[in-house]
Structures are given as structure tokens and as C-alpha cells.
Amino acid sequence: MMFNYEELEQKINEVFGSKEAFGKELGLTKQRISSKLGGNDEFTLSEIGKAVEVLNINPIEIPSYFFNVGVCVA
């Protein structure tokens, strides 16, 4: 199953300006973040928790950022 991270990417750009800056905050390389956002690697629960914190995401909105399958790419 692939998730659509478009909303998450928009939030990352809004808050950090780049995937690289966001990745540094999470302790991940730009390549690793790109791999996760591209669906080639999964976010761990601890990464999701940290991302929610640094992006100031309301917990009720977590599914729309991390588990959105409404417009998935096959």
C-alpha cells in the first residue's frame, strides 16, 4: 500500500522550506526523507511522532498527513 504524502510535503515546505532542513530536524538525510515521501521507505512511529511535534500537527490530523490513501499512486 502506498500513501500520498502531498499534504505532508506542503507542510514541510511551509514550516522548514526544504526536505533537507526537515530531515536534519528528524536526524535523517535528504535522500532518506525523499525515499520516505516517495513511498520507497516507511516512516517509523518515532519519526511520525517527531514530525508531528516539529511541524506542529494537531494529533487528529495525523491520518491526513501520514496515512492518506485517497489519491495513492500505483
C-alpha positions in Angstrom: 0.0 0.0 0.0 1.3 3.4 -0.9 0.4 6.6 0.9 0.1 10.0 -0.6 2.4 12.5 1.2 1.4 15.6 -0.8 -0.1 17.3 2.2 2.9 16.4 4.4 5.3 17.8 1.7 3.3 21.1 1.6 3.5 21.3 5.4 7.3 20.6 5.4 7.8 23.3 2.8 5.7 25.7 4.8 7.4 25.2 8.1 11.0 24.3 7.0 11.3 25.5 3.5 13.0 22.3 2.3 13.1 18.5 2.8 16.7 18.8 3.8 16.0 21.1 6.7 13.2 18.9 7.9 15.3 15.8 7.6 18.1 17.4 9.7 15.5 18.1 12.4 14.5 14.4 12.3 18.1 13.2 12.1 17.6 11.9 8.5 19.4 12.7 5.3 17.6 14.5 2.4 17.8 11.2 0.4 16.2 9.3 3.3 13.3 11.8 3.6 12.9 11.7 -0.2 12.7 7.9 -0.1 10.0 8.0 2.6 8.0 10.7 0.9 8.3 8.8 -2.4 6.9 5.7 -0.8 10.1 3.7 -1.1 10.6 3.6 2.7 8.2 3.8 5.6 8.1 6.4 8.4 8.6 4.8 11.8 6.3 5.6 14.6 9.1 7.6 16.4 9.7 9.6 13.1 6.0 10.3 12.8 5.9 11.4 16.5 8.9 13.8 16.0 7.5 15.1 12.7 4.1 15.8 14.3 5.9 17.7 17.1 8.2 19.8 14.8 5.6 20.5 12.2 3.0 21.4 14.9 0.4 19.0 13.5 -2.7 18.5 15.5 -2.9 14.8 16.5 -6.4 14.5 15.0 -4.8 15.5 11.6 -2.1 12.7 11.7 -4.0 10.4 9.3 -4.3 13.0 6.6 -0.6 13.7 6.7 0.8 10.2 7.1 -1.9 7.6 6.2 -3.7 9.3 3.2 -4.6 6.6 0.7 -7.3 8.6 -1.1 -5.1 9.6 -4.0 -2.4 6.9 -3.9 -0.1 6.4 -6.8 0.0 2.8 -8.2 
